[in-house]
Amino acid sequence: MYIKINNLSKSFKLFKRSAGLKGALKSFFNREYQVFTALENINLEIEEGEIIGILGENGAGKTTLIKLMVGLLYPNKGSVLIDGYNPWERDYNFLGNISVVMGQKNQLWWDIPASESFLLNKHIYNLSETEYNKTLNELVNYLDVEDKLNVQVRRLSLGERMKMEIIAALLHKPKIILLDEPTLGLDVISQSKIRDFVKYYNHKYKTTFVITSHYSKDIQEMCERVFVLNKGKSVYDGNFKNLVKNINPKRKLVFEFNKLPDSVLINDLKKKFDFDIKDKILTSILDEEELQVLLKHLLQNFKANNISFEDIPVDDAMKSFFENPQQYI
């Protein structure tokens, strides 16, 4: 197994401060602490070349898990093995084959162009001039940032900055990329570009991607498999589409009549099915089986200009899941 996480747990000891001046004085002389459990008994195995999404609401433990995987945090118990290496031993070969991009943390120098930070990475990873230029040109061209290379990082937009962060992380062609909230705060076009790039790069180089996000759309677009965290615990590991289908098996039917439908026939259908109709457009949200029966009745009695099906928005489905995960597992 390429990445193996076994019974991993992490908790933090937090200072508990009482309210008001009296409480502050009391806390100064007699400190009280509370234990916050960020992760509890996490087990996860990831194959080489896989793209896996780690999904959860804010505070679910996603970023903590990433930090444990790269050795930035030590666990209270459990183990992590990545390509046979223990992250906390900081082995040179391990560090040379892994990269992490934190959505809210910068690895680029703020006051100089990204191109100069790239040169620093070139020397850190002992890249040859030929290898460096070839990789840089490919990444810059695909992410379309050639005209931004010599712009101060502080002057870049969020989307441009994230693209530069990804380039910096990939210059040495690591085998494993950990992306923590890579589309956080980005506009729709930048989000789409990042998602497309991840799929392109994984397909071309078979690089393993571990992606955390609280945006369900990220996981839906980039990952077949999802590992879901809720309040520090694993609540699902499997196919994302199947999970969404289990949460909300309903779909939306949009049926456009070629002319205004007969009101008598429509009223008869309304006694059997739940739908809305406005002018020549009928919409209905039903289970798949009911939807097909309704469609059959419509086609038997009416001619259609257009018929389409729409899935229920994935964010709505996941919101229901996080409210009560056990209901859907």
Backbone bond lengths (Angstrom), bond angles and torsions (degrees), N, CA, C in turn:
res aa  C-N    CA-C-N  psi(-1)  N-CA   C-N-CA  omega(-1)  CA-C   N-CA-C  phi
1 M - - - 1.469 - - 1.526 109.55 -
2 Y 1.332 117.32 133.01 1.463 121.96 -174.39 1.530 112.01 -69.60
3 I 1.325 116.30 -48.19 1.462 121.53 175.88 1.524 107.87 -125.07
4 K 1.318 116.52 126.71 1.461 120.67 -179.50 1.521 110.00 -133.08
5 I 1.318 114.97 120.26 1.466 122.68 178.55 1.515 107.70 -115.03
6 N 1.326 115.90 127.17 1.461 120.04 -173.06 1.532 111.13 -128.87
7 N 1.347 115.79 118.87 1.475 122.81 175.41 1.530 113.20 48.20
8 L 1.304 116.26 44.63 1.465 121.77 -175.12 1.532 110.98 -81.22
9 S 1.323 115.84 128.69 1.465 120.98 178.23 1.525 109.35 -136.12
10 K 1.327 115.27 145.39 1.464 120.70 177.47 1.524 109.27 -146.60
11 S 1.334 115.60 127.68 1.458 120.84 176.21 1.519 109.24 -130.18
12 F 1.318 116.03 158.65 1.461 122.11 -178.98 1.529 109.27 -125.07
13 K 1.315 115.55 141.50 1.459 121.94 175.91 1.519 108.20 -93.59
14 L 1.320 116.56 113.96 1.461 121.07 -174.08 1.530 110.98 -110.10
15 F 1.316 115.27 138.61 1.462 121.19 177.53 1.523 109.81 -70.48
16 K 1.329 115.69 130.06 1.458 121.57 -179.34 1.520 108.80 -103.99
17 R 1.321 115.86 114.97 1.467 120.43 -176.82 1.519 110.62 -107.96
18 S 1.325 115.29 133.14 1.462 120.81 178.48 1.521 109.99 -82.33
19 A 1.333 115.88 155.00 1.459 121.30 -177.42 1.528 111.28 -77.92
20 G 1.340 115.95 152.98 1.461 121.66 174.46 1.518 114.03 81.90
21 L 1.325 115.11 169.75 1.461 121.09 -178.08 1.526 111.54 -65.28
22 K 1.318 115.89 -42.01 1.464 120.22 179.37 1.523 110.43 -62.63
23 G 1.327 115.30 -42.15 1.459 119.94 178.96 1.517 111.57 -65.91
24 A 1.347 116.20 -36.99 1.463 120.11 179.96 1.529 110.84 -66.08
25 L 1.351 116.33 -41.72 1.465 120.17 178.42 1.526 111.12 -65.35
26 K 1.328 115.57 -40.55 1.471 120.15 178.56 1.517 110.20 -62.76
27 S 1.351 116.23 -42.77 1.467 120.75 -179.31 1.522 111.66 -66.29
28 F 1.337 116.03 -30.45 1.460 119.84 -179.37 1.527 111.83 -66.05
29 F 1.342 115.85 -39.57 1.464 119.97 -177.49 1.528 112.58 -93.09
30 N 1.322 116.48 -24.41 1.468 119.78 -177.21 1.532 109.24 -137.44
31 R 1.309 115.80 82.89 1.465 120.68 -174.99 1.527 111.60 -70.21
32 E 1.329 113.88 137.50 1.458 120.18 175.37 1.532 108.54 -117.63
33 Y 1.307 114.82 145.42 1.461 119.98 -178.09 1.523 110.21 -127.45
34 Q 1.311 114.56 154.89 1.461 120.34 172.23 1.521 108.64 -129.90
35 V 1.315 115.75 148.79 1.463 120.99 -178.14 1.523 109.55 -97.79
36 F 1.330 115.18 125.79 1.468 121.12 176.55 1.525 108.52 -108.17
37 T 1.317 116.63 121.20 1.463 121.38 179.50 1.522 109.43 -90.98
38 A 1.332 115.49 111.21 1.463 120.62 -178.51 1.521 111.80 -83.82
39 L 1.333 116.97 -38.45 1.463 122.63 178.55 1.523 109.03 -140.58
40 E 1.335 115.64 142.91 1.461 119.51 -177.88 1.531 110.97 -137.62
41 N 1.323 115.22 114.78 1.473 122.65 174.70 1.529 113.34 50.47
42 I 1.327 115.60 57.74 1.461 121.48 -179.72 1.532 110.18 -86.87
43 N 1.321 115.97 128.53 1.463 122.70 175.38 1.529 108.45 -124.20
44 L 1.330 115.53 127.48 1.459 119.59 -175.80 1.524 109.85 -154.91
45 E 1.333 116.02 134.68 1.461 121.69 174.94 1.522 109.22 -125.83
46 I 1.332 115.98 134.31 1.467 121.53 -176.00 1.522 109.06 -128.97
47 E 1.323 116.14 131.83 1.465 121.58 179.92 1.531 110.66 -82.52
48 E 1.317 116.09 155.07 1.459 121.58 175.90 1.529 110.17 -63.17
49 G 1.331 116.95 135.34 1.458 122.04 178.81 1.513 114.89 82.31
50 E 1.314 117.55 4.13 1.461 121.78 -178.50 1.527 110.81 -84.83
51 I 1.322 116.28 149.59 1.469 121.73 167.14 1.517 106.71 -109.03
52 I 1.310 116.48 115.48 1.461 120.25 -179.69 1.522 109.43 -122.01
53 G 1.312 116.01 137.41 1.448 120.77 177.77 1.514 110.66 -100.85
54 I 1.315 116.09 137.41 1.467 121.84 173.18 1.518 106.44 -109.16
55 L 1.304 115.42 111.80 1.458 121.66 -170.83 1.524 110.29 -113.01
56 G 1.307 115.33 141.23 1.456 119.81 177.14 1.511 109.92 179.05
57 E 1.315 115.71 160.15 1.460 120.25 177.64 1.530 109.62 -72.61
58 N 1.321 116.66 170.57 1.459 120.33 176.32 1.525 109.97 -56.94
59 G 1.348 115.85 131.86 1.456 119.55 179.94 1.514 114.39 86.72
60 A 1.338 117.00 6.00 1.470 120.01 -177.71 1.520 112.76 -75.64
61 G 1.348 117.56 -20.17 1.460 121.22 179.76 1.514 114.03 114.20
62 K 1.330 118.13 9.81 1.469 122.05 -175.78 1.537 111.68 -63.76
63 T 1.331 116.19 -51.99 1.463 119.81 -177.50 1.529 111.09 -66.94
64 T 1.313 116.98 -35.99 1.467 120.47 176.40 1.518 110.53 -60.16
65 L 1.321 117.09 -42.05 1.467 120.93 178.95 1.530 110.89 -62.98
66 I 1.333 117.12 -42.84 1.469 120.75 177.73 1.526 110.71 -60.49
67 K 1.327 117.02 -45.08 1.463 120.86 -178.85 1.528 111.64 -64.37
68 L 1.312 117.01 -34.46 1.464 120.74 176.20 1.525 110.81 -68.56
69 M 1.325 116.29 -37.16 1.468 120.67 -177.55 1.528 112.26 -68.28
70 V 1.321 116.98 -29.57 1.474 119.16 -179.34 1.527 112.42 -99.56
71 G 1.333 116.68 1.09 1.456 119.78 175.96 1.511 114.99 86.57
72 L 1.331 118.92 13.92 1.464 121.58 178.11 1.524 111.37 -78.77
73 L 1.334 116.57 -24.54 1.460 122.18 175.88 1.525 108.64 -126.03
74 Y 1.336 115.53 151.75 1.458 121.49 174.17 1.530 108.80 -102.26
75 P 1.316 117.92 139.15 1.469 120.12 -179.85 1.525 111.56 -79.73
76 N 1.329 115.87 159.48 1.464 119.80 170.51 1.525 110.74 -75.17
77 K 1.315 115.05 -32.02 1.464 119.84 173.52 1.522 108.66 -159.00
78 G 1.338 115.37 165.94 1.453 120.48 178.88 1.517 112.55 98.72
79 S 1.334 115.45 179.67 1.466 120.30 -176.16 1.525 111.17 -143.29
80 V 1.327 114.33 156.64 1.463 122.49 174.49 1.524 107.45 -133.78
81 L 1.325 116.56 129.35 1.457 121.97 172.54 1.515 108.47 -124.66
82 I 1.336 117.10 125.07 1.455 122.14 178.83 1.520 108.66 -122.04
83 D 1.316 116.06 112.13 1.464 121.93 -176.56 1.533 110.61 53.49
84 G 1.328 115.10 35.06 1.457 120.71 177.87 1.517 114.81 87.40
85 Y 1.333 118.13 -3.20 1.462 121.72 -177.09 1.530 111.52 -104.00
86 N 1.320 115.14 144.84 1.453 122.34 171.93 1.531 107.65 -88.91
87 P 1.335 119.15 118.29 1.475 121.14 -174.69 1.524 113.75 -56.98
88 W 1.335 118.16 -32.18 1.468 120.58 -173.89 1.525 112.70 -78.69
89 E 1.321 117.41 -9.01 1.459 120.55 175.62 1.526 111.85 -82.91
90 R 1.347 117.10 -13.46 1.469 123.55 174.51 1.525 112.14 56.75
91 D 1.315 117.27 39.34 1.466 121.86 179.30 1.532 110.06 -61.67
92 Y 1.326 116.63 139.93 1.468 121.44 -176.97 1.529 111.43 -59.44
93 N 1.328 117.36 -41.46 1.467 120.77 -179.62 1.523 111.61 -66.29
94 F 1.319 115.80 -35.94 1.471 120.01 176.16 1.521 110.23 -64.76
95 L 1.321 117.05 -48.92 1.461 121.39 -177.66 1.528 112.00 -63.60
96 G 1.333 116.95 -29.22 1.449 120.47 179.88 1.508 114.37 -78.90
97 N 1.335 116.97 -10.56 1.463 120.79 -176.71 1.520 113.64 -115.66
98 I 1.333 116.05 12.85 1.464 119.26 -179.30 1.523 109.01 -138.16
99 S 1.320 116.19 146.26 1.466 121.50 175.32 1.515 108.80 -140.27
100 V 1.304 115.31 150.32 1.463 120.16 178.24 1.521 109.19 -133.44
101 V 1.322 115.51 137.50 1.462 122.16 175.00 1.518 107.59 -122.63
102 M 1.313 115.92 115.87 1.459 121.91 179.84 1.523 108.29 -96.73
103 G 1.311 117.02 124.11 1.454 121.17 -174.53 1.513 114.81 -55.20
104 Q 1.332 117.91 -32.49 1.462 121.35 -176.82 1.534 112.80 -109.91
105 K 1.332 117.41 10.87 1.471 121.34 179.29 1.523 109.26 -122.69
106 N 1.324 116.36 141.94 1.460 120.74 -178.34 1.520 111.56 -105.40
107 Q 1.323 116.60 133.58 1.461 120.19 170.56 1.531 110.00 -101.35
108 L 1.329 116.67 -10.44 1.458 121.56 179.34 1.524 110.21 -87.61
109 W 1.330 115.69 145.82 1.458 119.94 175.51 1.524 109.48 -69.33
110 W 1.324 116.00 131.10 1.459 122.95 -168.86 1.527 113.24 -69.06
111 D 1.329 116.84 -36.64 1.463 120.44 -170.15 1.523 114.47 -100.77
112 I 1.321 117.26 6.02 1.468 120.21 177.88 1.522 109.05 -125.92
113 P 1.329 118.09 161.30 1.466 120.26 178.24 1.535 111.73 -62.27
114 A 1.316 115.76 152.91 1.469 120.97 179.46 1.526 111.12 -59.98
115 S 1.328 117.03 -32.64 1.466 120.88 -178.21 1.528 111.73 -57.84
116 E 1.340 117.13 -32.84 1.465 120.33 -179.78 1.527 111.35 -75.22
117 S 1.330 116.78 -34.17 1.468 119.82 173.50 1.523 110.47 -66.54
118 F 1.326 116.33 -35.67 1.468 119.94 177.62 1.530 110.76 -61.97
119 L 1.331 116.32 -40.26 1.468 120.28 178.76 1.528 111.19 -63.17
120 L 1.336 115.48 -37.13 1.462 119.38 177.09 1.529 110.16 -62.35
121 N 1.332 116.95 -44.20 1.471 120.89 177.91 1.525 111.27 -63.01
122 K 1.323 116.00 -34.49 1.470 120.55 177.99 1.526 110.50 -57.38
123 H 1.328 115.95 -44.03 1.463 120.31 -178.78 1.526 111.94 -76.06
124 I 1.329 116.94 -35.13 1.470 120.40 178.54 1.524 110.67 -60.38
125 Y 1.343 115.81 -41.51 1.466 120.21 -176.21 1.533 113.13 -98.00
126 N 1.340 115.94 9.28 1.474 120.85 176.46 1.531 112.56 53.46
127 L 1.322 116.11 48.23 1.456 120.70 -179.83 1.525 109.87 -85.23
128 S 1.325 115.93 140.04 1.462 119.55 176.16 1.530 109.30 -72.24
129 E 1.326 116.11 159.67 1.463 120.58 -179.49 1.528 111.01 -59.39
130 T 1.330 116.19 -42.40 1.464 121.06 -179.15 1.525 110.98 -64.95
131 E 1.324 116.11 -47.88 1.468 121.09 -178.90 1.523 110.52 -62.69
132 Y 1.319 116.16 -44.29 1.458 121.50 -178.71 1.533 111.14 -61.67
133 N 1.328 117.13 -49.93 1.463 120.85 -177.75 1.524 112.13 -64.23
134 K 1.331 116.71 -39.47 1.459 120.28 -179.91 1.528 111.01 -63.57
135 T 1.338 116.28 -47.11 1.466 120.56 -178.92 1.520 110.93 -66.96
136 L 1.334 116.22 -44.30 1.468 120.40 -179.00 1.519 110.92 -61.42
137 N 1.310 118.08 -45.25 1.467 121.10 -179.05 1.526 111.70 -62.14
138 E 1.325 116.29 -41.24 1.464 119.33 179.37 1.526 111.09 -62.66
139 L 1.325 116.42 -47.17 1.465 120.71 -177.56 1.524 111.55 -67.03
140 V 1.324 116.38 -43.38 1.464 121.11 -178.84 1.525 110.89 -64.15
141 N 1.323 116.92 -41.90 1.464 120.41 -179.19 1.528 111.45 -67.55
142 Y 1.334 116.95 -42.66 1.466 118.43 -178.27 1.521 111.10 -67.68
143 L 1.324 116.55 -40.77 1.462 120.09 -177.69 1.532 112.69 -86.16
144 D 1.340 116.44 -2.71 1.459 122.47 172.70 1.537 112.67 57.34
145 V 1.335 115.51 54.87 1.469 120.04 179.79 1.525 112.80 -128.02
146 E 1.322 115.95 21.88 1.468 119.57 -176.21 1.525 111.97 -58.40
147 D 1.321 117.02 -38.43 1.461 120.46 -177.77 1.529 113.08 -79.22
148 K 1.337 117.57 -0.17 1.465 121.37 -178.87 1.532 112.72 -110.42
149 L 1.336 116.94 -0.87 1.463 120.46 -174.20 1.527 113.27 -60.87
150 N 1.324 117.16 -33.45 1.461 120.94 -175.62 1.527 113.23 -105.00
151 V 1.338 114.78 19.75 1.462 120.96 176.18 1.527 108.54 -96.62
152 Q 1.349 116.34 137.75 1.462 119.75 176.23 1.528 109.95 -52.07
153 V 1.321 116.47 138.08 1.464 120.72 -178.88 1.524 111.07 -57.66
154 R 1.336 117.10 -38.19 1.463 120.21 -178.62 1.529 112.37 -63.18
155 R 1.329 117.67 -20.10 1.461 121.59 -178.13 1.541 112.93 -93.87
156 L 1.312 116.97 -1.85 1.456 120.60 179.44 1.524 110.89 -82.58
157 S 1.327 115.95 153.04 1.459 119.88 173.39 1.532 108.73 -72.70
158 L 1.320 116.73 168.80 1.464 120.56 179.13 1.527 111.29 -59.11
159 G 1.335 115.84 -43.23 1.462 120.27 -179.87 1.520 112.06 -64.23
160 E 1.335 116.40 -43.72 1.470 120.73 178.78 1.522 110.80 -64.69
161 R 1.331 116.00 -39.44 1.463 120.51 -179.48 1.530 110.64 -64.86
162 M 1.339 116.58 -42.30 1.459 119.61 179.30 1.523 111.24 -63.53
163 K 1.315 117.33 -39.94 1.469 120.32 176.53 1.527 110.83 -60.17
164 M 1.328 116.96 -41.97 1.465 120.93 179.10 1.529 110.92 -66.34
165 E 1.333 116.43 -37.90 1.468 120.34 177.52 1.530 110.32 -61.79
166 I 1.318 116.40 -41.46 1.468 120.71 179.96 1.522 110.64 -66.67
167 I 1.334 116.63 -41.01 1.472 119.98 177.41 1.528 110.19 -59.95
168 A 1.331 116.76 -46.31 1.464 120.75 179.80 1.528 111.17 -59.46
169 A 1.333 116.31 -37.39 1.465 120.68 -177.79 1.525 112.58 -73.90
170 L 1.344 117.11 -21.41 1.469 120.50 -173.83 1.526 114.10 -106.51
171 L 1.311 117.64 -1.37 1.467 120.04 -176.38 1.529 112.75 -57.93
172 H 1.330 117.21 -34.73 1.469 120.29 -178.52 1.537 112.16 -94.46
173 K 1.342 116.48 10.28 1.461 123.28 176.94 1.536 112.56 51.57
174 P 1.323 116.78 61.95 1.466 120.11 178.46 1.526 111.31 -68.44
175 K 1.320 115.94 158.38 1.462 120.64 179.02 1.525 112.13 -81.60
176 I 1.330 115.59 -24.19 1.464 121.25 -175.91 1.517 109.53 -130.13
177 I 1.341 116.25 130.02 1.462 122.07 177.12 1.526 108.47 -119.90
178 L 1.316 116.15 127.21 1.455 121.76 175.05 1.525 107.80 -108.50
179 L 1.317 116.42 115.85 1.467 121.50 -179.39 1.525 108.91 -110.80
180 D 1.311 116.34 114.65 1.458 121.48 -179.03 1.524 109.49 -101.49
181 E 1.329 116.30 109.36 1.472 123.08 -179.20 1.526 111.46 51.11
182 P 1.340 118.52 58.04 1.473 120.42 -173.62 1.525 114.98 -68.96
183 T 1.340 118.52 -18.06 1.470 119.56 -178.31 1.522 112.40 -110.92
184 L 1.322 117.23 10.45 1.459 121.12 -176.91 1.531 110.80 -61.36
185 G 1.321 116.45 122.45 1.452 121.75 176.67 1.517 115.23 81.24
186 L 1.340 117.71 0.79 1.460 120.35 -177.82 1.524 111.32 -86.66
187 D 1.339 115.64 155.18 1.463 120.04 175.17 1.523 109.57 -73.95
188 V 1.319 116.68 168.12 1.462 122.23 -173.55 1.531 111.81 -59.78
189 I 1.329 117.47 -40.93 1.467 120.81 -178.38 1.528 110.57 -66.34
190 S 1.327 116.84 -43.26 1.469 120.68 179.13 1.523 110.98 -65.63
191 Q 1.327 116.85 -39.53 1.465 120.50 176.68 1.522 110.71 -58.51
192 S 1.322 116.11 -46.87 1.459 121.15 -179.18 1.522 111.36 -62.17
193 K 1.338 116.95 -40.65 1.464 121.44 -179.57 1.527 110.93 -64.00
194 I 1.327 117.11 -42.09 1.468 121.19 179.14 1.525 109.97 -64.34
195 R 1.318 117.08 -44.24 1.469 120.96 -179.98 1.523 111.41 -62.36
196 D 1.324 116.13 -44.64 1.471 120.25 179.16 1.526 111.04 -62.53
197 F 1.327 115.94 -39.27 1.460 119.88 -178.95 1.528 111.08 -64.53
198 V 1.313 117.25 -43.52 1.472 120.80 179.86 1.523 110.43 -58.07
199 K 1.324 116.72 -45.22 1.475 120.26 -179.45 1.526 111.24 -66.48
200 Y 1.329 116.55 -40.79 1.471 121.15 177.88 1.521 111.18 -61.77
201 Y 1.324 116.44 -48.40 1.462 121.11 -174.93 1.530 111.15 -67.55
202 N 1.310 116.14 -40.64 1.471 120.13 178.33 1.521 111.17 -63.76
203 H 1.333 116.35 -42.12 1.465 120.70 -179.66 1.525 111.03 -64.97
204 K 1.329 116.72 -39.22 1.467 120.34 -175.93 1.525 112.92 -77.36
205 Y 1.343 117.28 -41.68 1.466 120.45 -172.06 1.526 114.14 -112.14
206 K 1.341 117.45 -1.66 1.473 121.69 -179.57 1.527 111.63 57.49
207 T 1.317 116.06 31.17 1.456 122.01 179.13 1.530 109.80 -73.88
208 T 1.323 116.49 140.35 1.460 121.25 177.78 1.524 109.30 -81.58
209 F 1.328 116.77 127.96 1.462 122.00 177.98 1.524 109.81 -116.60
210 V 1.326 115.85 129.64 1.463 122.38 170.79 1.518 106.07 -116.18
211 I 1.321 116.12 116.16 1.466 121.07 -170.93 1.519 110.15 -120.77
212 T 1.320 116.81 122.32 1.458 119.81 174.87 1.524 109.32 -100.47
213 S 1.312 115.32 145.85 1.462 119.43 177.95 1.519 109.67 -166.43
214 H 1.326 115.50 151.30 1.461 118.32 167.60 1.529 109.44 -104.85
215 Y 1.363 115.88 5.15 1.458 121.32 172.40 1.527 108.66 -91.91
216 S 1.300 117.20 111.91 1.465 120.52 179.71 1.523 111.51 -60.59
217 K 1.328 116.21 -30.71 1.465 121.13 -178.92 1.525 111.07 -61.17
218 D 1.335 117.12 -38.07 1.465 120.85 177.63 1.524 110.83 -57.28
219 I 1.304 115.30 -50.05 1.464 121.14 -177.07 1.521 110.35 -66.71
220 Q 1.312 116.73 -42.04 1.460 121.26 179.72 1.521 111.50 -59.79
221 E 1.333 117.50 -40.56 1.462 122.15 -175.88 1.528 113.06 -78.72
222 M 1.350 117.53 -31.90 1.464 119.85 -170.97 1.525 115.08 -108.21
223 C 1.322 118.21 -23.98 1.470 120.34 -168.25 1.523 112.68 -126.25
224 E 1.321 115.78 137.34 1.455 119.88 169.26 1.530 110.41 -82.88
225 R 1.326 115.34 -37.01 1.461 121.02 -176.97 1.516 110.41 -103.83
226 V 1.329 115.73 140.80 1.456 120.49 179.13 1.523 109.30 -132.30
227 F 1.327 114.18 141.42 1.463 122.38 174.96 1.522 105.71 -115.28
228 V 1.324 117.19 114.06 1.465 121.01 -171.58 1.526 110.68 -102.70
229 L 1.326 114.74 128.32 1.463 122.01 175.94 1.526 109.60 -108.67
230 N 1.320 115.15 139.74 1.460 120.77 176.02 1.524 108.22 -140.75
231 K 1.320 116.09 112.68 1.464 122.64 -179.16 1.526 111.81 55.15
232 G 1.336 115.78 42.32 1.451 121.50 174.45 1.517 115.56 84.44
233 K 1.319 117.06 -0.07 1.461 120.63 -178.89 1.527 110.73 -117.24
234 S 1.326 115.40 148.74 1.458 120.75 175.18 1.523 109.35 -78.12
235 V 1.333 116.43 126.25 1.461 119.77 -179.34 1.528 112.63 -118.60
236 Y 1.342 117.20 -10.03 1.468 119.28 177.64 1.521 109.72 -164.77
237 D 1.330 115.27 141.27 1.464 122.12 174.72 1.524 107.20 -145.06
238 G 1.343 116.20 108.29 1.459 118.45 -177.84 1.515 111.71 170.65
239 N 1.325 115.40 -160.63 1.456 122.15 -177.85 1.530 110.90 -68.93
240 F 1.322 115.96 128.80 1.465 119.89 -175.24 1.528 111.86 -69.43
241 K 1.327 116.65 -41.44 1.463 119.44 -179.12 1.525 111.25 -62.38
242 N 1.333 116.19 -38.62 1.469 119.67 178.38 1.522 111.24 -64.67
243 L 1.342 115.78 -38.91 1.463 119.68 178.45 1.522 110.67 -61.48
244 V 1.331 116.32 -48.39 1.469 120.68 -178.88 1.522 110.52 -61.62
245 K 1.331 116.21 -39.52 1.462 120.79 179.66 1.522 111.19 -64.92
246 N 1.342 116.47 -37.82 1.464 120.40 178.13 1.523 111.31 -67.54
247 I 1.322 115.82 -36.22 1.458 120.35 -179.20 1.521 110.64 -69.57
248 N 1.311 115.50 -46.66 1.463 119.79 -178.48 1.517 109.59 -142.63
249 P 1.337 116.78 93.11 1.469 120.19 -177.17 1.530 113.98 -75.44
250 K 1.320 116.99 0.94 1.462 119.89 -176.69 1.525 112.16 -81.03
251 R 1.340 115.33 152.07 1.460 122.27 174.55 1.525 108.66 -131.87
252 K 1.313 114.26 164.60 1.459 119.91 -178.60 1.524 109.90 -106.72
253 L 1.323 116.28 128.86 1.463 123.07 175.77 1.529 108.87 -103.59
254 V 1.326 115.41 130.93 1.468 120.91 173.69 1.521 106.89 -119.08
255 F 1.329 116.24 114.69 1.465 122.51 -176.06 1.533 108.09 -117.88
256 E 1.338 115.88 117.19 1.467 120.67 179.10 1.528 109.60 -102.55
257 F 1.327 116.15 115.02 1.460 121.59 179.07 1.531 110.15 -72.46
258 N 1.327 116.28 151.56 1.467 118.75 177.99 1.528 111.80 -79.26
259 K 1.343 115.13 -14.66 1.464 120.76 173.42 1.519 107.96 -155.57
260 L 1.323 117.06 167.68 1.459 119.74 -178.95 1.528 110.13 -57.67
261 P 1.327 117.48 127.35 1.471 120.44 -174.75 1.519 113.29 -74.49
262 D 1.312 115.27 156.40 1.461 122.33 177.47 1.532 109.23 -66.19
263 S 1.312 117.45 124.96 1.463 122.16 -174.75 1.530 112.61 -66.08
264 V 1.316 116.65 -31.83 1.472 119.81 179.91 1.527 110.15 -65.63
265 L 1.335 116.58 -46.75 1.465 120.64 179.26 1.527 111.34 -64.37
266 I 1.330 116.50 -38.70 1.463 120.81 179.16 1.528 110.36 -64.35
267 N 1.322 116.78 -43.09 1.468 119.86 179.56 1.523 111.62 -63.89
268 D 1.321 117.03 -34.92 1.470 120.38 176.58 1.530 110.67 -64.70
269 L 1.339 115.19 -41.45 1.475 119.42 178.85 1.526 111.48 -66.01
270 K 1.338 116.25 -35.01 1.465 120.20 -178.46 1.535 111.78 -64.62
271 K 1.316 116.56 -22.76 1.469 119.42 177.52 1.530 111.83 -71.75
272 K 1.351 116.01 -20.42 1.474 120.88 -176.60 1.525 113.22 -108.49
273 F 1.345 116.68 -28.00 1.470 120.25 -173.03 1.527 111.08 -132.19
274 D 1.303 114.27 153.99 1.459 121.24 177.54 1.532 108.77 -97.93
275 F 1.317 117.90 117.10 1.466 121.47 178.22 1.518 110.09 -156.97
276 D 1.337 114.51 164.10 1.466 121.61 174.94 1.515 108.06 -116.09
277 I 1.323 116.02 148.88 1.456 119.54 179.05 1.525 109.25 -139.87
278 K 1.326 115.01 133.98 1.460 121.54 177.79 1.517 108.08 -138.98
279 D 1.325 115.33 119.05 1.470 121.54 -174.88 1.532 109.10 56.17
280 K 1.339 116.39 -114.40 1.469 119.22 -177.63 1.532 112.77 -106.28
281 I 1.344 116.93 13.66 1.466 120.61 -176.40 1.533 110.63 -113.96
282 L 1.315 115.99 120.89 1.462 122.31 174.77 1.529 109.28 -107.21
283 T 1.327 117.02 131.95 1.470 121.73 176.21 1.519 109.31 -126.44
284 S 1.333 115.38 141.75 1.464 120.24 -179.47 1.527 109.70 -149.84
285 I 1.325 116.21 137.02 1.464 122.18 175.80 1.522 108.32 -114.99
286 L 1.332 115.81 109.95 1.462 121.77 -175.19 1.521 110.66 -143.26
287 D 1.324 116.61 167.67 1.457 120.64 169.95 1.520 108.86 -59.82
288 E 1.336 116.13 154.97 1.460 121.39 -175.71 1.529 112.44 -54.36
289 E 1.327 116.44 -44.26 1.473 120.14 -177.77 1.524 111.43 -64.11
290 E 1.340 116.46 -45.84 1.469 120.37 178.48 1.516 111.27 -63.71
291 L 1.327 115.29 -38.07 1.456 120.52 -178.75 1.527 111.08 -62.91
292 Q 1.315 116.91 -41.04 1.460 121.14 179.71 1.530 111.43 -67.51
293 V 1.332 116.72 -36.25 1.471 120.48 177.62 1.521 109.87 -66.76
294 L 1.333 116.85 -43.35 1.463 120.82 177.41 1.522 110.49 -60.86
295 L 1.331 116.45 -44.98 1.462 120.45 -179.83 1.530 111.06 -60.71
296 K 1.317 116.54 -40.29 1.462 120.78 178.75 1.528 110.96 -60.47
297 H 1.335 116.61 -44.53 1.473 120.96 178.24 1.530 110.75 -63.26
298 L 1.311 116.76 -41.30 1.470 120.35 -179.61 1.521 111.39 -63.33
299 L 1.332 116.37 -44.83 1.465 120.20 -178.08 1.532 112.25 -69.24
300 Q 1.309 116.77 -27.14 1.468 120.32 177.82 1.526 112.04 -73.17
301 N 1.341 116.02 -25.94 1.468 119.62 -173.17 1.526 115.39 -114.06
302 F 1.338 116.84 -15.26 1.458 119.67 -175.17 1.526 111.09 -139.32
303 K 1.324 115.30 157.44 1.467 121.01 171.61 1.525 108.67 -98.76
304 A 1.320 115.16 143.47 1.465 119.85 -175.26 1.520 111.64 -114.32
305 N 1.338 115.53 141.61 1.461 120.77 169.89 1.527 110.70 -82.34
306 N 1.340 114.37 -36.15 1.462 119.15 -177.81 1.530 109.99 -158.68
307 I 1.338 115.17 145.13 1.470 121.94 177.00 1.519 108.07 -133.73
308 S 1.320 117.20 131.39 1.464 120.22 177.58 1.522 110.65 -143.24
309 F 1.344 114.49 154.73 1.460 121.65 176.34 1.528 108.50 -118.86
310 E 1.306 116.37 142.70 1.460 121.39 178.25 1.524 109.23 -130.94
311 D 1.336 115.73 137.65 1.463 120.39 174.25 1.521 109.46 -76.91
312 I 1.321 115.66 151.56 1.461 120.50 175.01 1.532 108.19 -66.83
313 P 1.348 119.39 136.28 1.464 121.22 -179.67 1.525 112.14 -48.62
314 V 1.335 115.30 130.14 1.461 120.63 -173.17 1.528 111.84 -64.73
315 D 1.323 118.12 -31.84 1.470 120.18 179.30 1.523 111.40 -64.65
316 D 1.333 116.90 -35.79 1.463 120.53 177.44 1.528 110.57 -65.52
317 A 1.340 115.52 -40.18 1.464 119.99 179.60 1.530 110.67 -64.86
318 M 1.340 116.93 -45.09 1.463 120.12 -177.20 1.528 111.79 -69.83
319 K 1.310 117.52 -29.43 1.461 120.12 175.91 1.526 109.82 -61.48
320 S 1.321 116.25 -43.10 1.466 120.49 176.82 1.523 111.21 -64.00
321 F 1.332 116.11 -37.93 1.461 120.77 -179.10 1.527 111.13 -63.25
322 F 1.319 117.68 -46.64 1.462 120.62 -176.55 1.527 112.28 -68.24
323 E 1.312 116.93 -24.79 1.464 119.68 177.46 1.524 111.52 -68.73
324 N 1.348 116.22 -32.45 1.472 119.84 179.83 1.525 109.67 -156.33
325 P 1.347 118.22 77.33 1.472 121.70 -175.25 1.526 113.95 -57.66
326 Q 1.337 116.32 -38.82 1.467 119.61 -174.71 1.530 112.57 -64.20
327 Q 1.299 116.74 -21.58 1.465 120.62 -179.53 1.521 112.19 -66.72
328 Y 1.352 116.68 -25.02 1.458 120.19 -172.00 1.522 113.65 -111.91
329 I 1.317 118.22 2.03 1.468 120.82 -176.57 1.528 110.55 -106.26
